[in-house]
Amino acid sequence: MRRLQIGVMGSAADLNYSKEIEQLAEKIGELIARSGNVIVYGAEKDYGSLSTAAAKGAKKFNGLTVGVTYGKGKKIFDENNTDIVIVTGIERGGGREFILVNSCDAIIAISGGSGTLTELAIAYQSDIPMVVLKNTGGWSDRLADSFFDNRKRRMIIGANSAEEAVALAIQEANQKINKTEKSVQFIKERK
């Protein structure tokens, strides 16, 4: 079975998050690496983010990191902690985020500004499991344990710790994969 691709989304450095929140992001990256899964994140060209902090945490434990970047060229801010760079050729603000989110089996959001909100909305529309780390500010706190709209397609699950966030993301991703595999098997059997 392939390794899960867990996205970590969160505030960019210009939102001035605390050192404690950055350490939580690193811990999430560490836990994803220790679980044997892959971290996928938005690789910025101009500054760090909570996502790059998660990649740094993953690399401390030899985790595999995939950075999805905007524009052209593989030059990114955090080259030392990124194993694979996916260049989208499109800009921030929806285009890059669509490719980033749809490359994930589940996503974990930490705090977050408008980019994180966009990523969560894309995940919701694509039925990709979403976990947010509570008490980190931003959209994570605003959306924890809620739905985007009255269709209630998929809840945005709130987690109280980095450990719980990673465990929930893995659990939700595996449940979705198993459900999809059962549906495919059912269709094959009907033919």
N, C-alpha and C positions, 0 to 999 in steps of 0.2 A: 504494500500500500504506500502511496506517495505521502510525503510529509505535508502537514497542513501549512498553509500560507496565511499567517496571522498579521493583519495590518495594524500598525500603531499610528494613530493620528493625534495631533495635539497642537497646542499654541506655538506660534513662531516666536522667536526671541524678542521681536519688537513689542510683544504684549507683556514683557517684564515679569514672567513667572518667577516664583521663589526657588531657592536652591533645594528646598524640601520637595517641591513638586518635580523638579528635575531629577532628583534622586529616585522618586517613585517611578518615573519614566525609565530610568536606567534599570531599576529592579524588574520592571515588566519585560524589558529586553533580555535580561539575564534569565528570567523564568521561561521565556519562550525558547531560548537557546538550550537550557537544561532539559526542556521537554522533548528536544530533538526536532522541533519544528522550525520554520523559516519566518523571519520577520520581513515584512514588506512595508515600506514607508515612503513618504514624499521627500525626495532628496532635493534640498534647496541649493541654489547656486550662490546666494549672497549672505546667508547667516544661518545660525543653528536654530533648533526647535526642540520641542519635547520628543518629536519623532527621531531626530538625530541622537538625542540622549538615549533613547531606547536602543538604537543601533549600536551605540557605544557599549551599553550594558551587555548586549548580545555578543559582541566581539570579545569581551573579557572572558567569555566561556566558549569561545570558538564557534559561535552560532553563525549560521548563514544569513546574510543580510542582502536584501534587494531594494535598491533605491530607484524610485520612479521619478524622473525629473522632467521639467518643462523645457520648452525651447529646443535649441539644437546644441549638440556637443555633450560630451560626457564629463566635462569639468564641473565638479560640484563642491560645495562647502566642506563636506565631511568625507573626503576620499579615503581616509585611513580606516574607516569603520564600515565601508560599503564594498561588498564582494562583487555584486552585479549591478550595473547601472542600466536602466531602461530609459532610453531617450524617446520621448513622445513626439517631439517636433511641434507641439502645441503649447499654448500658454497656460498659466495658472488661471483659476477662476471658473473651472467647470470641465474643461477639456482634459487636462492632465489628471484631474481628480477622478474622472470617469474611468480611465484606464487603471489608475492606482487601485480604486475600490474594487473594481471587477476582477482584479488579480488576486483578491483575498477570499479565503474561506470564512473568515470572521474578522471583525475589526474591534480594536480597543481604542477608545478616545479618552484623552487626558486633558482636562480643562477645555481649551479650544476657542478660537475666534471664528470668523466667517468661513475660512477654508475648511475647518473641522465640521462646521454646520453643513456645508456643501457635501462633504464626504459622507456624513451620516445620512443626509437626505438621499444620496445616490444609493447607499447601502439599503435603505428602507425600500426604495423603489425596486431594487434588484433582489430583495429578499435575502440579503446577506446578514447573518447574525451580528448584532451590535452590542457591545458592552462598554459602559462608561465608568470611569473611576470617580466615585463620589468625593465630595469635599476637596476638589481640586480647582473649583471655579469654572468660569466660562460655560459653554454649552453642555458640558458633562453634568454639571449640577442642575442646569435648567431642564434637561431632558431625561434624567435618570428615572427609571421605572415608569416610563410613559410611552405613548404612541405619537407619531407625527400627526396623524389625523384620525377621523372617526372610522376609517376602514379597518383599523387595528390589524394590519398585516403582520407586523412583527414588533414586539415590545423592545424598547431600548432598555437593556437590563443594567441596573446600577450595581456596582461592586464596591465593597467597603475597604478592600486592600488590593495590592498588586497581585498577591497570590490568588485571591478570589477572582479577580478580573481574568487572569490567564486561564484558570481552571474552567470558568464559565465559557470563555471564548472557545476553548478546545472542545468542551462538552457540546456546545451549540453547533459548532462546525461539524463535528462527527454526526450529530443527530440529523443535520440537513443532508449531509453526504449519504448517510444510510437511507434516508427517506427517498432521495433521488435515485439511488441504486435500486431500491425496491420497485420504484415506478418504472424504471427502464427494464428491469427483469420481467415485470408484469406485462409490459408491452411486447417484449420479445416472445413470451410464452403464448400470447394471443395470436401471433402470426402463424 
